Amino acid sequence: MTGYLTAIATLVGIRALLALGLNVQWGLTGLVNLGVVAFFAIGAYTAGLLAVAGVVWPLAWSAALVISGLAGAGLALAALRLREDYLAIVTLGFGEVLRLFLLNEAWLTRGANGITGIPRPLHGWFPVHYDLFYLGLVALAVALVYLVLERVRRSPFGRVLRAIREDETVAAVAGKTVVRFKVQAFVIGAVVAGLAGVFFGHYLAYIEPNMFLPQETLFVWLALILGGSGNNRGAILGAVLLLGLLEGSRFAKDLIPFLTGVRLAAAQQMLVGALLVALMIRRPEGLLPER
Amino acid sequence: MPPIAQYLFNGLVTGGILALPSVAFSLLWKLLRFPNFAVGTYLTIGAFAAFAVNHGLGWRIEWAWLWAFGVTGAVAWVADRVAFRPLRDRRPFALAIASIGVAFVLENGVRFIWGNDYRSYDVPVTRALVWHGLRVGREQLAILGVAVALMLLVQGFLDRTRLGIAMRASADNPLLARVKGLPTERIIGLATLGGGALAGGAGVFLGLDTTIDPLLGTGLIIAVFAAAILGGIGSAPGALLGALVVGVMEEVSTLVIPPTYKSAVGFAVILIMLLLRPQGLAGARS
């Protein structure tokens, strides 16, 4: 039971990081990122591949964050310089193409077999209660990212982001280079998603392309909208509630006889999609509205 | 290796199928001012609606196609009523997010009922026509013919009928259209119904040309988007042209890159367009 709870809490922490990253993009700046899972995958794969190649973890992790950020900068620059309404499709397409790449370029990514035996950082220090230690590490990361993003939100930079979200013409008239701010916000979100990926890969010790399906992006969106977009605490609360929802519906399998694995997954995703739409209509500010 | 003409012909068929949802997607985007990501899933709905009556009730594929055409139109209309209408005056991006939610509900509804297996229609086997080494399937010819006919009908409707002209007016300037007393909601309802029907019909074609599974249409949304952008948002002939270009490029691309990357062609087209000509091939400079 403790093992189960530790595992659940670790995954909540990872999803909370994803939601915090999306909050900078959508919550503060109003940018639609439908490729959250792509940056998650880049973080997991970069750190995982480097780690199994024997690179020490601080170096591998830094590389993962840098590559996530660069990918975010490239996409954001391509889309935001000209047509913001294309950002959604460019990010969605990027997620799909990246997954094709992970599946097919086995020379680099090991293809459908995935990466096995990703070493666990600092395992020598805590050989006994390593899972608890790792949970602590994830919790520490969530706390740090939360504090940094809270500072960002309150800073003059954060105010500009919110001004852009509300009315970018006004922000531009006030002398702000709107595109630059948007790209910066997008990159911050991409790096945080990359960090979540790093923790994910090292935690499972095994990653493969089908762990990074589009529904992961949808889950992060639901977490953020449910918790309260624009509110960093909301993002974390949303991640907790989402996992409660996903894990809770798993128990439905024991209660309803005709629910097979495929059907359960389908019902879960229907629920998530419907909840997202319902929240958009009924309570777009989420449980913890932006202050 | 088959001649290059074979790739071009297959590309035209793919493009013809792609044209139906692309035109729907492009017109709805202009009219409602948000990219509806659920349009791809409407193809899946159409494919399975036809599958249900074709296998379950033994209907001929022609009747099953008509049925799918109607059912998908109705599903799109209901989705619009339930999910999009309450959000009409919100930021366009809120609608785009909601459309992703709708797409997941529909796709997984299909998965819940039929599972993840690959299926195909019950159709009589026909021999392909061979002409100078070019293989032309009879189904392919029928698909291309119906797709072209539907495109002409859409264009005629938009150009010639009062309702079509009203629809274009609403898309160009919704405020002015409303002030002038056009029934905007009815126009949107009709456009959604028609757009959904076109996408559903295309879904059956795609199922005939390939196989049917719950991801049939979802993966197509990037190509649809690319076609709409190529043609310029809101232009029906543009979307048709864009779809043909994307379809041919997808097939011809397999000569130089592994076929597994076929679905990345749409993404490449979008990136190239963004960098070179963001207003579309046929669109005016804005």
Interface residues (C-beta under 8 A of the other chain):
Chain A: G30 V32 L34 A78 A79 L82 R83 D85 Y86 A88 I89 V90 L92 G93 F94 E96 V97 L100 L103 N104 P214 Q215 L218 W221 I225 V262 R263 A265 A266 A267 Q269 M270 V272 G273 A274 L275 L276 V277 M280 I281 P284
Chain B: P35 F37 V82 A83 P86 L87 R90 R91 P92 F93 A94 A96 I97 A98 I100 G101 V102 A103 F104 V105 E107 N108 G109 R111 F112 G115 N116 T218 G219 I221 I222 F225 I229 P258 T260 Y261 S263 A264 G266 F267 I270 L271 L274 L275 P278
